[in-house]
Amino acid sequence: MPVSTEVGYTLAGTYNAASRADTHWPAVWKEVDHGASREYGAILFYASTQRWDERRLGDRLLAAAITDIGRDPAYVLQVGAWNTIRMFHLGELDFAVKNLRDTDIPRLPALLAIYGFYPLAILALAGIGTGLVRRAPAWMWLVPVSLASAVFVTGFIRFRSPIDPFLVMLAALAVAAARDRRRPDGHSPHGGSRRIRLSHADERVAHTVR
């Protein structure tokens, strides 16, 4: 699913005047039914008084959110930039702590989760620079890229969870590359002896010549 099962409600939480005007947490997602986003007030009022079903409410919110995006397309890039900062702990750590505490995670474990991400991120970046990363099919690395499109809607950390396994794999590549560099020269990174492999190659060449 590209956004969520409640597309209209989710998009309306980011694409509204209140989120756009927020100076403390710019472009932050806000629940539309809490009254912060006044442009959606009429929709919520009619939904309540006329007892709209969830689908009708979602469709109206989606249409209004798309209209908001059409009025200020550049804001989409701002949303993506700010939410990238939040999701990957590049700043606004108070937001990250609050976000985790809202999901009943105490402050100390929340801080451990936040600061524990940095070593993983550094190793993942190192893993990208290894030749091992090219052994996986290219389409596999497109999966986390597509999942990262959530930053154009929200920066909540739980939306990074599907990406984390790919970061772990990249980090593992960096560890594997470092381990291989520490091996004796006579041994192949994948087991066995490099001299044995070369001798087999020499035998094949000799057989071809004969």
Secondary structure in CASP SS format (residue, H / E / C, confidence):
PFRMAT SS
TARGET T0000
AUTHOR 0000-0000-0000
METHOD secondary structure of the structure
MODEL  1
M C 1.00
P C 1.00
V C 1.00
S C 1.00
T C 1.00
E C 1.00
V H 1.00
G H 1.00
Y H 1.00
T H 1.00
L H 1.00
A H 1.00
G H 1.00
T H 1.00
Y C 1.00
N C 1.00
A H 1.00
A H 1.00
S H 1.00
R H 1.00
A H 1.00
D C 1.00
T C 1.00
H C 1.00
W C 1.00
P C 1.00
A C 1.00
V C 1.00
W C 1.00
K C 1.00
E C 1.00
V H 1.00
D H 1.00
H H 1.00
G C 1.00
A C 1.00
S C 1.00
R H 1.00
E H 1.00
Y H 1.00
G H 1.00
A H 1.00
I H 1.00
L H 1.00
F H 1.00
Y H 1.00
A H 1.00
S H 1.00
T H 1.00
Q C 1.00
R C 1.00
W C 1.00
D C 1.00
E H 1.00
R H 1.00
R H 1.00
L H 1.00
G H 1.00
D H 1.00
R H 1.00
L H 1.00
L H 1.00
A H 1.00
A H 1.00
A H 1.00
I H 1.00
T H 1.00
D H 1.00
I H 1.00
G H 1.00
R H 1.00
D C 1.00
P C 1.00
A H 1.00
Y H 1.00
V H 1.00
L H 1.00
Q H 1.00
V H 1.00
G H 1.00
A H 1.00
W H 1.00
N H 1.00
T H 1.00
I H 1.00
R H 1.00
M H 1.00
F C 1.00
H C 1.00
L C 1.00
G C 1.00
E C 1.00
L H 1.00
D H 1.00
F H 1.00
A H 1.00
V H 1.00
K H 1.00
N H 1.00
L H 1.00
R H 1.00
D C 1.00
T C 1.00
D C 1.00
I C 1.00
P C 1.00
R H 1.00
L H 1.00
P H 1.00
A H 1.00
L H 1.00
L H 1.00
A H 1.00
I H 1.00
Y H 1.00
G H 1.00
F H 1.00
Y H 1.00
P H 1.00
L H 1.00
A H 1.00
I H 1.00
L H 1.00
A H 1.00
L H 1.00
A H 1.00
G H 1.00
I H 1.00
G C 1.00
T C 1.00
G H 1.00
L H 1.00
V H 1.00
R H 1.00
R H 1.00
A C 1.00
P C 1.00
A H 1.00
W H 1.00
M H 1.00
W H 1.00
L H 1.00
V H 1.00
P H 1.00
V H 1.00
S H 1.00
L H 1.00
A H 1.00
S H 1.00
A H 1.00
V H 1.00
F H 1.00
V C 1.00
T C 1.00
G C 1.00
F C 1.00
I H 1.00
R H 1.00
F H 1.00
R H 1.00
S C 1.00
P C 1.00
I C 1.00
D H 1.00
P H 1.00
F H 1.00
L H 1.00
V H 1.00
M H 1.00
L H 1.00
A H 1.00
A H 1.00
L H 1.00
A H 1.00
V H 1.00
A H 1.00
A H 1.00
A H 1.00
R H 1.00
D H 1.00
R H 1.00
R C 1.00
R C 1.00
P C 1.00
D C 1.00
G C 1.00
H E 1.00
S C 1.00
P C 1.00
H C 1.00
G C 1.00
G C 1.00
S E 1.00
R H 1.00
R H 1.00
I H 1.00
R H 1.00
L H 1.00
S H 1.00
H H 1.00
A H 1.00
D H 1.00
E H 1.00
R H 1.00
V H 1.00
A H 1.00
H H 1.00
T H 1.00
V H 1.00
R C 1.00
END
